[in-house]
Amino acid sequence: MENRDNPGRVVLIGAGPGAADLLTVRAVRALALADVVVHDGLVGADVMALVPPAARLVSVAKRRARHTMQQEDIGQLLVREALAGHTVVRLKGGDPFIFGRGGEEVEACNAGGVPVEVIPGVSAALGGAAAAQMPLTHRDHASIVSFVAGECRGLAEQNWVGLAGKGRTLVIYMGVSGADRIAEKLIGDGLAPDTPVAVLERATLPTMRVLRSLLADLGGLVTREAVQSPALIVVGDVARLGADSAISETLKALPCPVS
C-alpha cells in the first residue's frame, strides 16, 4: 500500500568485495537508516552485522542455476517497499554497476516513481587486486584492463579477441565453473597458452587465496585447488606480480573501524 504521507526511497549500496571496512562512509551512514535491507548472497557476515537490528532482512541470493527471486521481481519488491514509506537499502556485493544489475534496479525504481540513489562500492576486481598487491595496470606490463563476465550466455559466440595479450589485463568475474571453457576460448582466440593467470579467491577476506599458473592450466588449477566462488580470474603479465603467503596474516592484522 502506498504511503503518500511518508514517501520512501531506495538506496543501492555496493558492499564491496568482502571486508566490512572497505565500505564507504556514505554506505555505512545510509545502511544505518534502513527500514528494509534487500541483500544478495555475496554480502559477507561482517557487512551484514552493520545492518540495524530493527531493519527487516530480505534475501534475494542468487546461486548458479538457482535464483531465490527473479530480477524483475526484485525490482517490484524495491518499489513496493518504498511506496509503503520505507527506506529500502539494496545491498549488493562489489559495485552495483559492475555485473551487479544495478542499472536494471534503477530503471525499475524510476518506472515506479520511487526516488533512488546509488552508492558505489569497491568492485571485486579492484579490491582483490589491491589485497593481492597485484596492479591491474603497470607501466612495464599493462596499460589496458578489461572486465568480463565468465557466465554470460553464448560465451562461445562472444568475441574476446584483443581483451588479453601483450600490454593488457583481463579480469574475469564468475568464471570458476567455466574455467576450462574460458581457457579454451582465449587460446582459440589467439592468446598464448603460457600467458600468466591468477585466481583470487575470497578477495579481501582473511581466508583469501592467490593461486597462480598459466592459461593452459587454468582449469586444472581450479580443480586441483578446489577453488570456490566468489573468485576472480586475472589473465596477463600482471598475474605474476604481488603477494602470496603473507596476505592472509596481513589482512587478519587489520582492524575494522566500522564493526
N, C-alpha and C positions, 0 to 999 in steps of 0.2 A: 504494500500500500504506500502510495506517495505521501510524503510529509512536506507539505508546502511551507509550514511554519519553521521548519528546521532542515533546510536543504543539506544533503550530504555531499560527499565528494569522494573521488578515487585517487589514490596515490600509488603509482607503480614505483617500487623500490628495488634497486639492484642490491642483492645481499652479498655480492662479491663471490670469490672462488671458494670460500670456506671459513677462513679465520674471522671471528667476530670483530676483531679490532681493525679490520680493513673496511668496515662500513664507514661511509662518510658521516660527518657530524650532522648534516641535514637529514640523512636517512634515520639516524638514531632519534633525532627530535621528532620526526614525522611518525615513526613507529610508536613512540610513547603516547601519541594522541589517538591511536587506532581503537575503533569500536569492534571492527571485524578484520581479521587477518586471513587472507586467502593465499596459501603458500604452496610451493611446489616441493618435489621430493629432493631437490638438490640443496635445500637450505639446511645447514647444519644445526646441531643441537645447541651450540653456543650462541648462534644468532637467535634461535627460537626462544632462548632463555631471556632475551631482551623484550619479548612481547609483554605488554601489560597484563597482569593477572586477570583483569576483568574482561579482556578482549575475547571475543568468540573466534575460535580457530576453525577454518575450513580447508581441508587438504584437497588439492587437485593434482596430486602427484602423478606423474607420467613415468611409465617404465616401458621398455621395449615390448611392443605388441600388446600392451595393457594400459589403457588410459582410464583413470578414475572418472574424469569428466571430459567431454569433447570441448574443443576450443570455443565453438560457438556458444556452448552452454556456460563456459566460464565468463565470457563477455556479458551474457544475460544476467548472470549472478552478480557481477560487479555493479551493473546498472540498477538492478532490483534493490540491492542493499543500500546503495547510495540514495536512491529515490525514497527509501524508507527513513532517511535522515541520518544515516551512519557515515562516519569517516572510515572508509574501506582502504586498507593497505593491501596491495597485491605484491607479495614478497617473492621475488624471483632470484634464483641463483645467477651469479655473474652479473651481466648487464642486461636490462630489459630489451635493448635494441640490437643485441648481438646474439642471434639464434635464440631469442627469448620470447618471440611472438608478441613483444610489447606493442608493436605497431598495430596489430590486429585488435588488441585490447583498447588502445587509444581510440581507434575507429569506432569500436562498439560504444564506448562512453560518449563520444561526440554524437553518434547517431541517436543515443538515448537521452541526450540533453543533460548530461552529467558533467560537472567540472572535473578535469583530470590533470594531474601533474606527474611528471616523470623525474625521478631522482636517479641519476646514473650510478652504476656500481663498477667496481674493478672487474673487468672481464677476466674470465678464467685464463685466457692466453697471457694477458699482461701480468696477472697475479702469480700464475705458475712460473712463468719465465723469470720474474723477479726473485721469487723464492729459491729458484734453482740457480740464480746468478747467471742466467743464460740470456744474453741480449738478443732480441729478435732482429735488430738491425745493428750493424757494426761496420765501421769504416773499412775494415780489412776483409769482411765476409759477406755482408748483405746490405743492400740499400732499399730493398723492397720486401714487404711482408704481406702475405695474403692469408685470410681466414676462410676455411670451407667447412661445410657440414658433411661428415662421412656417412650419415644415414639418409641423405637425400634420395628421393625416389629417382629412378632412372640413372643411377650412378654411372653405369657403363656408357650411357649415351652422352654424358657431360664432357665438355672439352676442358681438360685441365692443363693443356699444353701451355707452357710458359709460366705456370704458377710456381714451379720449383725449378731449381737449377743454379748455375753459377750466379752469385750475387743476389740470390733470392731466398727467402724463408717462407715455408708453407706450414701453417698451423691447422691441424685437423681436429675439429670437435666431433664428439660422438662417433669415433672411428674404431673403437676397440673391437666390437663384434665383427667388423668387416675388414680387419687389418690385412688379411691375405688378399682380398679383392682390391683393396686400396693400393697395396704394393704392386700387384699385377697391373693395375690401371696406370700407375705412374711410370712404371718401366715400359709398358706398352706405348705410352705417350712420349717416350724418348728419354726418360730420366735414367741416369746410370745406376745399375744395381748396387754399386758400392757407395752411393750417396749416404752420408751420415743421417741417422734418425735418433730421436729420443722420445721416450714415453714419460710423461709427467702424471703420476697417479696421485690422487687425493691432494691436489695442489694447495699449498699454504698451510696444510694441517700438520700436526706433529708427526703423523704417520706417513707423510709424503715420501714417495719413492721417485728417483730419477734413474731410468733404465736406458742404456744406450746400445745401439747396434748399427747395422747397415740396412738399407732399404730392402734388399733381397731377403733379409732375415726378420723383417718386421713381424710377420705372422708368427714365426717361430718364437720370437722374443715374448710376444703377448701370451702365447700358450705356455712356454717354459716357466714364466714368472707368474702365471695365473693372474694377470692384470685384470682388475675390476674397475668398472665405471664408478665415479667420474674420473676420466683420464684424457689427456691431450696427447696428440702425436705431433712432434716437431720434425720437419724434414728440411735439411740444408746444412751447410757448413757450421752454422752456429750451434747445432746439436752436439758438437764436440766440446763446447765451452761450458763453464760453470762448475758448480759444486756437486758432490756426490754424498759420501757417507756423513759429512759433518752437518748436513742440512737439518736433519731431524732434531739433533741436540740444540742447534741454534734456535729453531722455532720453539722448542719446549721452554727455552730460557726467556722468551719474550713475554712481558706482562700484557694483560688485556685490559686497557683502561676503561672499557665500556661495560665490562661484566659486573 
